[in-house]
């Protein structure tokens, strides 16, 4: 069993603190940790953290570079970039800064780095430098149309030493023959409404833009308008039933097997599920059943 951080926002920690946090958890888990990173959005970063939402792509690239240098521990960390300069130049501080190594020896010199991304340029960067990609509200049947060109462009620049990129996606999981099982898709309705409608300002909501790219342009506008007006129930009601079906795995065993195949065919390597165990089931048993369908 492996564990992962999905998702540490890159604006809330220094690159070396991110690297030390990952190295510490990797040590505690005996080398089973995966680091998930994401840029979040300007509404959260500037509103809640008080940090300018500047240069998210360049910042992500530099953080990954610095983390990997820290974990290798081959030399004191020195970095000259647009977003980070290590050590800090004398004219920007006391002048006492010097290149340093992490004191502890990391269990692994390479910790898998996953990046949560949705936009074309960010997905391209992810495919170029990350070990894994974390999309959200992933519709496997439409993923290639939305992200295919960005993934291909990033992979064309990818170092062979990274190997193939890993992808994790999925959704709420429930298996059974009754209509009540299928109805559990509805539990995703409030989440979709929150992300598409309220997770960002109008004109700067990455999840709303994703819904539009999926072909739900009219619905995306309605959901966002309702949500920003405080009409959350109306926003939830406007989420298309088809969207819920395509982003969940709820239904009979044969149907769930078909959905798993669709995710696999779309390039997903790590199925991500939220087990909704019903009477007579346990989450662990439900996961075992899913493993038998893969």
N, C-alpha and C positions, 0 to 999 in steps of 0.2 A: 504494500500500500504506500502510495506517494502522497505528499501534501503540497498544497500550492497557495500562494498569495494572489488572489485575483479580486481586487486589483489595487496595487499601491499607486496613488496619484503622484506623478513625478514632480509636481510643484511644491509638495509639502515636506520634502526631505532633501538634504544634500545628496549628491551622487554617492559619496563615500559612506554616508549613513545607510543608504539603501543597500550598498554592498555589504556593510558590516551586519546589518539586520539579516540579510539573506544567508551570509556565512554562518551566523549564529544559529539560525533555525536549521540550516543544513547539518550543522554539528550535532544539535540536539536530536535530529531525526536520523542520524547515521547516513547522511548522503541521500535523503529522499525528498529534498525540497525543490520546488519549482517557483521561480520568481515571476509574478505577473505585474506588469506595469501599464499605466494608462494616463492619458493627458487630462482626463475629465473634460470640463468645459469652462468657459469664462465666467458664467454666472456663479458657479460654485467656487472656483479658484480665487476670483477677485472678490466675490461677496462674502464667502465664509472664511477663506484663508488669508485674504488681504494681500495677495501676490499677483503681479501683472501676468496676464495670460499671453505671454510673448513667445514667439518662435517654438511652438510645440514640436514640430518635426525635428529641428536641429537639436533641441533640448533632449528629446528622446534618444537620438543617435549618440550624443555625447555621454549621456548617462549610461547607456549600454556599454560604450567603449571604456568608460572609467570603471564600471563594475567589473568587467572582465579583467582589467589590469590589476585591480585590487585582489581578486581571487587568485590570479596567477602568482602573485607575490614574488615576481622575478626581480623587481627593482622598485625603489621608491616611486610613488605615483607622481608623474609629471604630465600635465595636460594643458594644451593651449587651444582654446576654442572660442567661439563667439559667445557662448553662454557660461562657460566655466573656465577658469584659469587656476591651475594648481601647480605650485603654491601661488598664493595671492601676490601680485607684484608689490614691491616695497612702497610705491607711491599710492597704493590703495589701502594700505594698512600700516602696521607698526614696523614692517620690514624684517620681522623675526620669523616669518613663515619659511619652512624648508620642506623639501620632498620627504615623505614618510611612507612606510609600509604599515599594513595592518599588523598589530602585535600578534594576534592569534594566527596560527597556521590553518587556513581553511581545509576542511575535510576533502573538498574537491576544488580543483583549479578551474573547473567549468561547471557552472550551475545553469540549468536550462532557463532561458529568459523568454517569457511570453509577453506579447504586446496586445492590448485591447485596442482595436482600431476599426473605423467604419468608412472614413473618407478615402477617396481614391489615392491621394498622395500618401496618407498615413498607412494604408494597406500596402502600398508599393514599398514603403520603407520597411514595414513589418516583414514582408516576404524577402527583403534583401538581407536584413541583419538579425532577425529574431529566430529563436529555436521553435517558437510556437506562436500561433495567432488565436486571439480570443474575440470572435465577433459576438454580437448579441441579436436576438430576434432573428435568428438565422433561418431562412427559408431555402432548403437545399435545391428545390426545383428552379429557383430564380437566382441562386448565388453566382453562377457563372456569368449571367447577363449583367449583374451589378458589379462584381469584383473581378471577373476573369482577366480582363486586360491589365488591371493593376497588379494582380498576383503574378501574371506572366512577366510584366516589366520588372518587378522586384526580383523574381527568381533569376532573370537574365543577368543580374548583377551579384547574385548570391555566391558567397565563397563555398567551394566544394567541401571544405572542412566542416561546415555546419550540417551537412546532410539534408534530407528532405524536411520541409517545414511541417510541423505538427499543427493540427487544427482541432479545437474543441468547440462543440456546439451541441445543442439538443433542446431540452425543455422539460416541463412537468411530465411525469410518467405515471400511468395507471393502466393496469391490464385486467380485463374482464369482459364478459359478454353482455352485461346489462346496460340499459340506457343511462343509468346513473354514472357509469364509468366514463362514457362519452361526455356526459355533462360536466365532468371535472375540468374540461378545457376552459370552462367559464371562469375558473379561478385565476386564469391568466389575464382576464379582461382588464382588471384594475391595474395590473403591472404595465400592460401595453399602453393603456390610456395615460398613465403617469409618464412613461418615457416619451411617447409620441406627442403627448399634449403638454406636459409640464416640465420636462427635464431640459430646460434651456429657454432662452428668450425667443420671441418671435423673430424669425429670420436667422437665428443662430441656435437651432436645435438639431443636433446630428441625427437623432433618432427619427425626428419628423422627416428630415431629408431622406433617410433610408426608406421610410414607408412610401414616400413619393417615388423613389427609384424602383421600388418593388411594383409600382403601378397603382398605388392607392392614393393618388394625388388629391382627389376630392375628399376622401375620408380623412386624410391627414390634416387638411385645413379645418374641417369640421371639429375633429377631436381637439385640436389645439385651441381653436376659438372657444369651445365650451370649457376646456380645462382652465385657460387663463382668465375666464370670466368667473371662475369658482364653481362652475357647474360640473362637478366631477362625475356624477351619476349619468348625466347626459353624454359626457365624453366617453364613458365606459360603454354606454349603449351604442355609440357610433362606431365602435371597433368592429370590423367585419368578422363574421363567423369563420370565413375562410382563412383569415389571418390567424385566428386562434387554432384552427385545425392544423395549419401548416407549420406552426411553431411549437407544437406539443406532440406527445406520444401517449395518447389516451384512447383506448378502445380494445377490441378483441385481440387475442394473441397474434393472429395472422396479420391484422392491420398494423400492429406495432412492429412486427417483423418487416413489413413493407416500408414503414417509416425509417426504421434503422438502416435498411438497404439504401434508401434515398439519401440519407445523411452520408453514408459510406461512399456512395457514388459521387457525391459532391466534394469529396476529399477530406471529410472529417475523420480524424485518426483517433480521437478521444471523445467518446459519446458522453455528453454532459446531461445528467438527468436529476430531477427532483422527485424522488419516489413518494407517491401518494398511496400509501398502504391502506387497504380496505379491510373489512372484517375478515379475520382468519389469515391475514397476511402480516408480514413484518417488512420493514424497509430492506433488510438484508436479503430476505427471501425474494423480494421483488427484483433486486439487483441480480441475484443468481439466475432468475428467470430470464432477465434481459441478456445475460451473458450466454445463455443457451441459445438465444435467437441470433446472435452475431455470427 
